[in-house]
Amino acid sequence: MKKFLMTVAHFRRNEEGVTLVEYGIAITLAVAVGTLALTDLSGAIIGNMNVATGTMGGEVTAAP
């Protein structure tokens, strides 16, 4: 039992795993924000291309 308690105490002092989890959360958040930003940006680009196509007398098609 004493060995078990010493092992638990060692894990409580070791913060390496916590740092890895924090980096994982930060990367996941950055990917989510980037995906949302690119999705929004693509919608704006498609809208501007449709306006430009209509202005030049072309046929405006719906985005896929």
C-alpha positions as CSV (number, residue, x, y, z in Angstrom):
1,M,0.0,0.0,0.0
2,K,2.9,2.3,0.8
3,K,4.3,1.8,-2.7
4,F,1.0,2.7,-4.2
5,L,0.7,5.9,-2.3
6,M,4.2,6.9,-3.3
7,T,3.4,6.3,-6.9
8,V,0.2,8.4,-6.6
9,A,2.3,11.2,-4.9
10,H,4.8,11.0,-7.8
11,F,2.1,11.4,-10.4
12,R,0.6,14.4,-8.5
13,R,4.0,16.2,-8.6
14,N,4.7,15.3,-12.3
15,E,3.0,17.9,-14.4
16,E,4.3,16.7,-17.8
17,G,1.0,15.1,-18.7
18,V,-1.0,18.2,-17.8
19,T,1.1,20.3,-20.1
20,L,0.5,17.8,-22.9
21,V,-3.3,18.0,-22.3
22,E,-3.1,21.8,-22.4
23,Y,-1.3,21.8,-25.7
24,G,-3.9,19.3,-27.1
25,I,-6.7,21.6,-26.0
26,A,-5.0,24.6,-27.5
27,I,-4.4,22.9,-30.8
28,T,-8.0,21.6,-31.0
29,L,-9.3,25.1,-30.3
30,A,-7.0,26.6,-33.0
31,V,-8.1,24.1,-35.6
32,A,-11.8,24.7,-34.8
33,V,-11.4,28.5,-35.0
34,G,-9.4,28.2,-38.3
35,T,-12.0,25.9,-39.8
36,L,-14.8,28.3,-38.9
37,A,-12.9,31.3,-40.3
38,L,-12.1,29.5,-43.6
39,T,-15.7,28.4,-44.0
40,D,-17.0,31.9,-43.5
41,L,-14.3,33.3,-45.8
42,S,-15.2,30.8,-48.5
43,G,-18.8,31.9,-48.4
44,A,-17.7,35.6,-48.8
45,I,-15.5,34.7,-51.7
46,I,-18.2,32.8,-53.5
47,G,-20.6,35.7,-53.0
48,N,-18.1,38.2,-54.4
49,M,-17.3,35.9,-57.4
50,N,-21.0,35.6,-58.2
51,V,-21.4,39.4,-58.0
52,A,-18.4,39.9,-60.3
53,T,-19.7,37.2,-62.7
54,G,-23.1,38.9,-62.9
55,T,-21.5,42.3,-63.4
56,M,-19.5,41.0,-66.4
57,G,-22.7,39.5,-67.9
58,G,-21.9,35.9,-67.2
59,E,-24.2,33.3,-65.8
60,V,-24.3,33.1,-62.0
61,T,-24.4,29.5,-60.7
62,A,-25.1,28.2,-57.3
63,A,-22.2,27.1,-55.1
64,P,-21.9,23.4,-54.6
